[in-house]
Structure formats: C-alpha cells, structure tokens
Amino acid sequence: MRELEERIKNDGQVLGEDVLKVDNFLNHQVDPQLMYHMGEEFHRLFQDKKITKILTVESSGIAPAVMAGLIFQVPVVFARKHKSLTLKNDLYTAKVYSFTKKVSNEISISKKFLSSDDHVLIIDDFLANGQAVQGLMEIIDAADATLEGVGIVIEKTFQKGRQLLDENGVEVQSLARIKAFENGQVVFVDEDQD
Amino acid sequence: MRELEERIKNDGQVLGEDVLKVDNFLNHQVDPQLMYHMGEEFHRLFQDKKITKILTVESSGIAPAVMAGLIFQVPVVFARKHKSLTLKNDLYTAKVYSFTKKVSNEISISKKFLSSDDHVLIIDDFLANGQAVQGLMEIIDAADATLEGVGIVIEKTFQKGRQLLDENGVEVQSLARIKAFENGQVVFVDEDQD
C-alpha cells in the first residue's frame, strides 16, 4: 500500500538491527485518515471472505481493527493483555511471548464474544515473530471458530512470523512488507521493481 | 444521544451499586458503526472549537477517539498506562488513581506529540471520579497546550468527576448521562422528560 510505505519512509524510525518505530502515526499518535484507508485496503484484500468478526490485541491493533470493522460492518473484539490471571472461567486465554520485551504475557477474550459460528479476520499492527497472531489463533481454535485470514499493517519478512503462518496454511495479507533495514533505512519487498 | 442510550439499556449490565459493564459494544467487543456515530456527535458538539489534536487513554478510549479524529481530521494521541517509569525525559507523565481497581497508575505521552500550539479535545469512555481526565489535563498543562473541551461517552453524574471539571471551568459534553442505577436498571438524566 503506497500511502503506508511512503509514511513509513518519511516518519518511521529504524532503531538498531530490527526495530521500526512508528509511534507518530500508528503506535502512540494515530493518523485516523490513514487508518481508514488501511481499513478500506483490508476490505479489498479480504472481500471474498465471509467475515463475521475482527479480532485484534490491545492497544496498537485497535485503531486499524475498528476502521476495518467499520468498512466490513462487523464487530471488533480486542484481546486484553495481562501478566497472568487467576479467574479464567469465562475467558479464552493464550500465552504470548514478546521477543522485544523478553516477557511472556497472557491475552484473553471473553467466551461470549467468540463462537463456533464466527468467521474471523485477525488484524494486527506488526508481524515479526508471529507470537501475538499465534495466540489469537489458539483462542480461535479453542472457540471452534473459523480463521479466514490475517491482515497485518507492517510485516518484517526477515523474521519468522510469515513462515510460521504459511506453514499453517493461513492467508496473510500485509499492507507494507519490509525485507531489510539497510543503513538505518527501510527496504520494502517490492522496492526493486520500482 | 438516543442510539447510545438505547444500546446501554439493551446491552449494558449493572453490577452492584455503581458499575456499568458495556464490554459488548465499547470496552472489549467494539461496535465500529456506533463508534462512528459517536464521533459524528462529538464533532457536532465541539464544531465551534478549533481542535488540532485529540487525546485519550488506552485502551477503551481509542475506538471512540479515532472515530472522532477521523471526522475532525486531526491526529489522535493515546496516553499509555504503566505501573511506573524510570526513564521519563521525553515524556509527560501524570498519576491516575482508579477507585474501581484501587491502584495508582502512571499515564504518559511523548513530549513530541503535544506542543503549546495544540488545541486539545479529550475523549474518554467513562467519566466517574474524573481521575483519568484530570491526569490528561495535567499533561496538557505541562505541555502548555490549550484544553478546548472534554467529550465523554458515558457519564455517571452521581460521582464527583463532573463537579471537579465544572469547578475548573472545563466544557464537558457527555453522550449519555446516567443519574442512578435503580433495581439493576440504568436511569438517564433526561429520562423524566420522555
């Protein structure tokens, strides 16, 4: 998605080997117009699927997910992050390990918001090692719901998340695909073709 | 706002003396269409103000805030919640006490996303004791920005938040104003006039 790639080039900040900071339009400050255009793009990419619900994880997934939900006209459920829970009877939970922060968190979704009738589109801000998406997939399995696809804002193709999802036969569509950071600059997958 | 009041009547759940659970359309599962209509209503209520930025707090404030931002065509910044931070140089921070959870959290906003040129609209999901809004107001003060008003989805008029903001001369507009819970039912401020 050209608008997003340009925004990443202009406003993204490469930190070290593999971190891209996009807190000025996605992770802390949010550009609602860009989020809306991303929602339209997710709809274009998954319009042949019968989506009944969008799942994401708080907090950075919420803005792109609700814009997609607006266009798909379906409810959005955001999984909550916890250190770990004692009361779990009414919840689907999954463990999510963060390689960046080196901590394990639990994510949870109330059982009443996901059923076996649901056809789910997962939306998330980043795909790196795929841990968050995998946690949501465990929850979808536990609810006996159907995963229709995964929509990612920014994918880092050099980390193992994509491969993991491909191996599970999951359709993944990413709005921006980064293949490398070179000299502090972002290189997109399709950039050679320009 | 009639659509919101009806949704609260139909889907809200009164717990104990003073808690309203709206996790099926606002706090966990989100209805994007309703969020969009709320964004339109916030725009109608504050259209005479020159708003340059919308501020909210993660996570439940994000959905209504980004929809308002879409219609105002301004960036949205969501304050992050932490237990407490060591590195604070680049951040505005404020303490927020939660009466429900009986814990104190810190909220923070990167200094680069709020300046003295900004005219800010605060959007939040609930106004009860006003602690979150007060924290955001401290941050706006620290940045020497201008607070133009506060837009609330659900206000509980019987708690002290509204009075606190009135005393500070802040314009507050709430889309639903609850004056009491009676026998497990919600009673709105304007209900006698129906």
HADDOCK unambig.tbl for C-alpha pairs under 7 A between the chains (distance, minus, plus):
assign (segid A and resid 28 and name CA) (segid B and resid 77 and name CA) 5.77 0.50 0.50
assign (segid A and resid 28 and name CA) (segid B and resid 78 and name CA) 5.75 0.50 0.50
assign (segid A and resid 29 and name CA) (segid B and resid 75 and name CA) 6.66 0.50 0.50
assign (segid A and resid 29 and name CA) (segid B and resid 76 and name CA) 5.61 0.50 0.50
assign (segid A and resid 29 and name CA) (segid B and resid 77 and name CA) 4.18 0.50 0.50
assign (segid A and resid 29 and name CA) (segid B and resid 78 and name CA) 6.52 0.50 0.50
assign (segid A and resid 29 and name CA) (segid B and resid 113 and name CA) 6.95 0.50 0.50
assign (segid A and resid 30 and name CA) (segid B and resid 75 and name CA) 5.77 0.50 0.50
assign (segid A and resid 30 and name CA) (segid B and resid 76 and name CA) 5.09 0.50 0.50
assign (segid A and resid 30 and name CA) (segid B and resid 77 and name CA) 6.06 0.50 0.50
assign (segid A and resid 31 and name CA) (segid B and resid 75 and name CA) 5.10 0.50 0.50
assign (segid A and resid 31 and name CA) (segid B and resid 76 and name CA) 6.61 0.50 0.50
assign (segid A and resid 32 and name CA) (segid B and resid 66 and name CA) 5.61 0.50 0.50
assign (segid A and resid 32 and name CA) (segid B and resid 69 and name CA) 5.85 0.50 0.50
assign (segid A and resid 32 and name CA) (segid B and resid 70 and name CA) 4.93 0.50 0.50
assign (segid A and resid 32 and name CA) (segid B and resid 75 and name CA) 6.55 0.50 0.50
assign (segid A and resid 33 and name CA) (segid B and resid 70 and name CA) 5.75 0.50 0.50
assign (segid A and resid 58 and name CA) (segid B and resid 59 and name CA) 6.45 0.50 0.50
assign (segid A and resid 59 and name CA) (segid B and resid 58 and name CA) 6.41 0.50 0.50
assign (segid A and resid 59 and name CA) (segid B and resid 59 and name CA) 5.58 0.50 0.50
assign (segid A and resid 62 and name CA) (segid B and resid 63 and name CA) 6.79 0.50 0.50
assign (segid A and resid 63 and name CA) (segid B and resid 62 and name CA) 6.79 0.50 0.50
assign (segid A and resid 63 and name CA) (segid B and resid 63 and name CA) 6.35 0.50 0.50
assign (segid A and resid 63 and name CA) (segid B and resid 66 and name CA) 6.61 0.50 0.50
assign (segid A and resid 66 and name CA) (segid B and resid 32 and name CA) 5.63 0.50 0.50
assign (segid A and resid 66 and name CA) (segid B and resid 63 and name CA) 6.61 0.50 0.50
assign (segid A and resid 69 and name CA) (segid B and resid 32 and name CA) 5.85 0.50 0.50
assign (segid A and resid 70 and name CA) (segid B and resid 32 and name CA) 4.95 0.50 0.50
assign (segid A and resid 70 and name CA) (segid B and resid 33 and name CA) 5.77 0.50 0.50
assign (segid A and resid 75 and name CA) (segid B and resid 29 and name CA) 6.67 0.50 0.50
assign (segid A and resid 75 and name CA) (segid B and resid 30 and name CA) 5.79 0.50 0.50
assign (segid A and resid 75 and name CA) (segid B and resid 31 and name CA) 5.11 0.50 0.50
assign (segid A and resid 75 and name CA) (segid B and resid 32 and name CA) 6.55 0.50 0.50
assign (segid A and resid 76 and name CA) (segid B and resid 29 and name CA) 5.61 0.50 0.50
assign (segid A and resid 76 and name CA) (segid B and resid 30 and name CA) 5.09 0.50 0.50
assign (segid A and resid 76 and name CA) (segid B and resid 31 and name CA) 6.62 0.50 0.50
assign (segid A and resid 77 and name CA) (segid B and resid 28 and name CA) 5.76 0.50 0.50
assign (segid A and resid 77 and name CA) (segid B and resid 29 and name CA) 4.17 0.50 0.50
assign (segid A and resid 77 and name CA) (segid B and resid 30 and name CA) 6.06 0.50 0.50
assign (segid A and resid 78 and name CA) (segid B and resid 28 and name CA) 5.75 0.50 0.50
assign (segid A and resid 78 and name CA) (segid B and resid 29 and name CA) 6.51 0.50 0.50
assign (segid A and resid 113 and name CA) (segid B and resid 29 and name CA) 6.95 0.50 0.50
